[in-house]
Structure formats: structure tokens, C-alpha cells
């Protein structure tokens, strides 16, 4: 009678004792042969639940660093009147920014600075802020208001407003808005 060959043998990944090829678990040391299977056999849901709050904090910290810190001041909706201007301002960034100053220039009128009509703290925009700002013309330097009388007589009369914005990263940018000259 011929000998019947036995199964092919290989060494256990843990204890190195011979086990049949393809065996999932060693009969000697009772350990799974594949790393994933060993990990799953030891998996403990309470350990994962204990680490979850820590992972949440790490994510929040890292996400803030990746996102960056910036302010994004947007201005628009300019309305011009004889004594000043009003425009809508928003900050769609995640840090504060401010309106550093506003200057105007109109047809046949000297360039001039404008004064915020409300409290100076209104120039600061926190993340998500949105509001109307009104600026007035200094009557001492521009007695005619936003546009001088000769400028109002010009058919192509135009007012340009330069809004200086100081961003969170200390960069200064200027946005220019324009409107038609107001009616006297």
C-alpha cells in the first residue's frame, strides 16, 4: 500500500509550530495567522469609544491650522447723497478685519477723506458680521458736499469711493466703488 501524503505544512506565525497550509488559527497557541484576524479578535469597542473624544480634539486643532486665519471684507451697494455715502459691508472670513478709511473723488471736486457717521468701533468686522456703514463729508473742507457745484453741472459727473481695508494678516487693500453724482 502506498503512503497517502498529508496536507502541506507551514509554520505558525506566532509560535512557529507546524500547522496545515491555509489554517486560520494555530491549534497549539490558539492565535490567528493573519494580522487583520488577530487584530479583529482583540478589537474592543470600549477602547475605540475612549479614544474618540481625543481624535475629535485633534481634528479640530488640525483643521483650524489647515484652514488658515483670514478676513474677507466685502463692500457693495453704494448709495451716494450730497452729504455722504452709505454702503453694505460683510466679513465672510473667519477672523476680524476693519475698514481703515474711506476717501472720495468726484468730478471737478478735490479728493477728500470721509468720516464714519457712527461710533468708530463700527469699523471693526468680526467673522460673519454684516451691516450698513455711513460716511459723511467734512463740511469744513468740502462745503459743497460730496460734489462741488461745477461738478454737478457736468453731464458725466461721477463719484469714486476708495475703501481701505485692513485684513487680519495686516495686509492693506483698496476697493473702489463708484456711483452717479447725487442730485442737488
KEKE-3310 file (N, C-alpha, C; in steps of 0.2 Angstrom, whole numbers, plus 5000, padded with zeros to 4 digits):
npx = (5004:5002:5009:4998:4999:5001:4993:5000:5012:5015:5024:5018:5013:5015:5020:5028:5026:5022:5009:4994:4994:4985:4978:4967:4969:4980:4982:4990:4995:4983:4982:4977:4982:4983:4986:4976:4965:4970:4970:4956:4951:4955:4949:4942:4927:4925:4938:4940:4929:4934:4945:4939:4934:4947:4952:4943:4946:4959:4957:4949:4959:4969:4962:4959:4971:4975:4965:4967:4969:4960:4953:4939:4934:4920:4913:4899:4884:4883:4877:4875:4874:4871:4878:4886:4890:4883:4886:4885:4893:4902:4910:4916:4926:4936:4941:4943:4942:4945:4938:4949:4949:4940:4940:4935:4933:4927:4919:4927:4930:4940:4950:4945:4944:4933:4922:4917:4900:4895:4899:4917:4920:4912:4919:4926:4925:4919:4921:4908:4900:4889:4884:4877:4886:4889:4896:4902:4904:4917:4912:4920:4931:4925:4913:4903:4898:4898:4900:4906:4898:4901:4905:4893:4886:4891:4888:4893:4896:4903:4906:4919:4924:4936:4939:4948:4954:4959:4966:4965:4978:4986:4988:4985:4972:4963:4947:4938:4923:4910:4898:4884:4883:4875:4859:4856)
npy = (4994:5011:5026:5039:5055:5069:5084:5099:5108:5122:5135:5141:5158:5164:5155:5146:5133:5118:5119:5116:5121:5136:5137:5145:5147:5143:5127:5125:5137:5144:5156:5168:5167:5178:5195:5205:5197:5193:5206:5209:5200:5204:5216:5230:5238:5247:5253:5260:5269:5276:5283:5291:5305:5311:5310:5318:5331:5332:5333:5345:5354:5353:5355:5369:5374:5371:5377:5390:5408:5421:5437:5442:5455:5462:5474:5484:5489:5503:5519:5536:5552:5570:5574:5563:5545:5528:5511:5494:5481:5466:5453:5439:5430:5421:5428:5444:5459:5476:5492:5503:5516:5529:5537:5550:5555:5566:5572:5587:5591:5592:5579:5570:5565:5554:5554:5542:5540:5535:5527:5524:5511:5503:5501:5489:5473:5458:5440:5434:5446:5458:5474:5490:5504:5521:5536:5553:5568:5580:5595:5607:5606:5603:5611:5611:5598:5581:5583:5596:5612:5616:5603:5596:5601:5595:5584:5571:5568:5560:5549:5543:5531:5526:5512:5508:5493:5484:5469:5453:5448:5459:5464:5477:5483:5490:5494:5500:5509:5516:5529:5537:5555:5563:5571:5588)
npz = (5000:4996:5004:5009:5005:5017:5022:5016:5025:5036:5045:5061:5063:5075:5086:5079:5077:5067:5056:5046:5029:5025:5036:5048:5061:5074:5082:5093:5100:5099:5091:5079:5061:5052:5052:5052:5056:5069:5075:5074:5082:5095:5095:5104:5107:5117:5119:5107:5109:5120:5114:5105:5109:5110:5097:5091:5096:5091:5078:5077:5081:5071:5059:5060:5059:5046:5038:5040:5045:5042:5035:5026:5019:5011:5001:4995:4986:4985:4990:4986:4992:4994:5006:5010:5010:5009:5012:5010:5020:5023:5032:5027:5031:5043:5054:5062:5053:5047:5042:5036:5031:5021:5006:4994:4977:4966:4951:4946:4959:4974:4980:4995:5012:5021:5035:5047:5051:5063:5078:5080:5083:5075:5063:5064:5059:5064:5061:5050:5052:5046:5040:5037:5033:5036:5029:5031:5023:5026:5031:5033:5024:5012:5007:4998:4999:4994:4980:4971:4966:4952:4947:4948:4938:4927:4914:4914:4927:4941:4955:4964:4976:4987:4997:5010:5017:5031:5033:5042:5042:5042:5030:5018:5008:4994:4989:4976:4973:4963:4959:4952:4952:4965:4966:4967)
capx = (5000:5006:5008:4994:5003:4997:4992:5006:5013:5019:5025:5013:5016:5017:5024:5032:5024:5019:5001:4992:4994:4979:4974:4966:4971:4985:4980:4995:4995:4977:4982:4975:4988:4983:4987:4969:4961:4972:4968:4949:4949:4957:4946:4937:4924:4926:4944:4938:4925:4938:4949:4935:4935:4954:4953:4939:4950:4965:4954:4948:4965:4972:4958:4959:4978:4974:4960:4970:4966:4959:4947:4937:4929:4917:4909:4895:4878:4885:4872:4878:4870:4875:4882:4890:4889:4882:4887:4885:4899:4902:4916:4915:4932:4935:4944:4941:4946:4942:4938:4954:4947:4937:4941:4931:4935:4921:4921:4928:4930:4946:4950:4945:4943:4926:4921:4912:4895:4893:4905:4922:4921:4909:4924:4929:4920:4921:4919:4901:4897:4886:4880:4877:4891:4888:4902:4900:4910:4919:4910:4925:4935:4921:4907:4898:4896:4901:4902:4906:4893:4903:4905:4886:4884:4894:4883:4897:4898:4904:4909:4923:4925:4941:4938:4954:4953:4965:4964:4968:4985:4989:4988:4980:4969:4959:4942:4935:4916:4908:4891:4882:4883:4869:4855:4857)
capy = (5000:5017:5031:5044:5061:5073:5091:5103:5111:5128:5137:5146:5165:5166:5150:5143:5125:5116:5119:5115:5127:5139:5136:5152:5148:5138:5123:5125:5144:5147:5163:5168:5168:5184:5201:5208:5192:5194:5212:5209:5195:5208:5223:5231:5244:5252:5256:5265:5275:5280:5287:5295:5312:5313:5311:5324:5337:5333:5335:5352:5358:5352:5358:5376:5376:5370:5382:5397:5413:5427:5441:5443:5461:5464:5480:5485:5493:5510:5525:5542:5558:5576:5574:5557:5539:5523:5505:5487:5478:5460:5449:5432:5427:5418:5432:5451:5464:5483:5497:5508:5523:5530:5543:5550:5559:5567:5577:5594:5591:5589:5572:5571:5559:5554:5552:5537:5544:5532:5525:5521:5503:5500:5500:5483:5467:5451:5435:5434:5452:5462:5479:5496:5509:5528:5540:5559:5573:5585:5602:5612:5606:5602:5615:5609:5592:5576:5585:5603:5614:5615:5596:5594:5604:5591:5578:5565:5568:5553:5549:5536:5530:5521:5510:5505:5488:5481:5462:5450:5446:5465:5467:5483:5483:5496:5493:5506:5509:5522:5530:5544:5561:5564:5577:5593)
capz = (5000:4996:5009:5007:5008:5022:5020:5016:5032:5036:5052:5064:5063:5082:5090:5074:5077:5061:5055:5039:5025:5025:5043:5051:5069:5077:5087:5099:5103:5098:5088:5072:5057:5048:5056:5052:5060:5076:5077:5075:5088:5101:5095:5109:5106:5123:5118:5102:5112:5124:5110:5100:5110:5109:5090:5089:5098:5087:5071:5077:5081:5064:5054:5061:5056:5039:5035:5040:5048:5037:5035:5019:5019:5005:5001:4989:4987:4987:4989:4986:4994:4994:5012:5011:5006:5013:5008:5014:5021:5026:5033:5026:5033:5050:5059:5061:5049:5048:5037:5038:5029:5015:5003:4989:4972:4961:4945:4947:4966:4976:4984:5002:5017:5024:5042:5049:5054:5069:5083:5077:5084:5069:5058:5065:5057:5066:5057:5049:5053:5040:5041:5033:5035:5033:5030:5029:5020:5031:5028:5033:5018:5006:5009:4993:5000:4990:4974:4970:4961:4945:4946:4947:4931:4921:4912:4915:4934:4944:4961:4965:4983:4989:5004:5013:5021:5034:5034:5048:5041:5042:5023:5017:5001:4992:4984:4973:4971:4960:4959:4949:4956:4968:4963:4972)
cpx = (5004:5004:5004:4998:4998:4997:4999:5006:5017:5020:5020:5017:5018:5022:5028:5031:5021:5012:5000:4992:4986:4975:4973:4969:4976:4982:4984:4994:4988:4977:4980:4982:4988:4983:4980:4965:4963:4970:4960:4947:4950:4953:4941:4934:4924:4933:4943:4934:4929:4942:4946:4935:4942:4954:4949:4943:4956:4962:4953:4954:4969:4968:4958:4966:4978:4970:4963:4966:4966:4953:4945:4932:4926:4913:4905:4889:4879:4879:4875:4873:4874:4880:4886:4888:4887:4883:4887:4891:4898:4909:4914:4921:4930:4938:4942:4945:4942:4943:4943:4952:4944:4938:4937:4934:4929:4923:4921:4928:4937:4945:4949:4943:4936:4927:4916:4906:4893:4899:4911:4923:4917:4913:4926:4923:4923:4919:4911:4897:4895:4882:4881:4882:4889:4894:4899:4906:4911:4917:4915:4929:4931:4914:4901:4895:4900:4904:4901:4900:4895:4903:4898:4883:4886:4890:4886:4899:4898:4908:4913:4925:4930:4940:4945:4952:4959:4963:4967:4975:4989:4990:4983:4978:4964:4954:4939:4928:4915:4900:4890:4882:4876:4865:4855:4850)
cpy = (5006:5022:5037:5051:5066:5080:5094:5107:5118:5130:5142:5153:5167:5161:5146:5135:5124:5116:5118:5121:5130:5139:5144:5153:5142:5134:5123:5131:5147:5154:5162:5169:5174:5190:5204:5203:5193:5201:5212:5205:5199:5215:5224:5238:5249:5256:5262:5271:5279:5285:5292:5303:5315:5315:5317:5331:5338:5335:5343:5356:5358:5356:5366:5378:5376:5375:5389:5402:5419:5431:5442:5449:5462:5470:5481:5488:5500:5515:5531:5548:5564:5576:5568:5551:5534:5517:5499:5484:5472:5457:5442:5427:5424:5422:5439:5454:5471:5487:5503:5515:5523:5537:5544:5555:5560:5572:5584:5595:5588:5583:5574:5564:5560:5552:5547:5541:5541:5531:5522:5513:5500:5499:5492:5478:5461:5446:5434:5440:5455:5468:5485:5501:5516:5532:5547:5563:5578:5592:5607:5612:5605:5605:5613:5602:5587:5579:5593:5606:5614:5607:5593:5596:5600:5585:5571:5564:5561:5554:5542:5536:5524:5519:5506:5499:5485:5474:5459:5449:5453:5468:5472:5482:5488:5493:5499:5505:5515:5522:5536:5549:5562:5571:5582:5594)
cpz = (5000:5001:5006:5010:5012:5019:5020:5023:5031:5044:5055:5064:5070:5085:5085:5074:5070:5061:5048:5035:5025:5031:5045:5058:5070:5082:5094:5103:5103:5096:5081:5068:5053:5053:5057:5057:5067:5079:5078:5081:5095:5101:5101:5108:5111:5122:5113:5105:5116:5120:5106:5102:5109:5101:5087:5090:5093:5080:5071:5077:5074:5059:5054:5058:5049:5035:5035:5043:5043:5038:5028:5019:5012:5006:4995:4991:4989:4985:4990:4988:4994:5000:5013:5007:5011:5009:5013:5014:5025:5027:5032:5028:5040:5055:5057:5056:5050:5042:5039:5037:5023:5013:4997:4984:4967:4956:4948:4955:4969:4980:4991:5006:5019:5031:5043:5053:5061:5073:5079:5078:5078:5063:5058:5063:5060:5061:5056:5050:5046:5042:5036:5036:5032:5034:5027:5026:5025:5028:5028:5027:5011:5007:5004:4994:4996:4984:4973:4965:4954:4943:4944:4940:4925:4920:4914:4922:4937:4950:4962:4973:4984:4996:5005:5018:5024:5036:5040:5048:5040:5035:5022:5009:5000:4987:4982:4971:4968:4960:4955:4954:4959:4966:4969:4976)
residu = (UNK:UNK:UNK:UNK:UNK:UNK:UNK:UNK:UNK:UNK:UNK:UNK:UNK:UNK:UNK:UNK:UNK:UNK:UNK:UNK:UNK:UNK:UNK:UNK:UNK:UNK:UNK:UNK:UNK:UNK:UNK:UNK:UNK:UNK:UNK:UNK:UNK:UNK:UNK:UNK:UNK:UNK:UNK:UNK:UNK:UNK:UNK:UNK:UNK:UNK:UNK:UNK:UNK:UNK:UNK:UNK:UNK:UNK:UNK:UNK:UNK:UNK:UNK:UNK:UNK:UNK:UNK:UNK:UNK:UNK:UNK:UNK:UNK:UNK:UNK:UNK:UNK:UNK:UNK:UNK:UNK:UNK:UNK:UNK:UNK:UNK:UNK:UNK:UNK:UNK:UNK:UNK:UNK:UNK:UNK:UNK:UNK:UNK:UNK:UNK:UNK:UNK:UNK:UNK:UNK:UNK:UNK:UNK:UNK:UNK:UNK:UNK:UNK:UNK:UNK:UNK:UNK:UNK:UNK:UNK:UNK:UNK:UNK:UNK:UNK:UNK:UNK:UNK:UNK:UNK:UNK:UNK:UNK:UNK:UNK:UNK:UNK:UNK:UNK:UNK:UNK:UNK:UNK:UNK:UNK:UNK:UNK:UNK:UNK:UNK:UNK:UNK:UNK:UNK:UNK:UNK:UNK:UNK:UNK:UNK:UNK:UNK:UNK:UNK:UNK:UNK:UNK:UNK:UNK:UNK:UNK:UNK:UNK:UNK:UNK:UNK:UNK:UNK:UNK:UNK:UNK:UNK:UNK:UNK)
# end
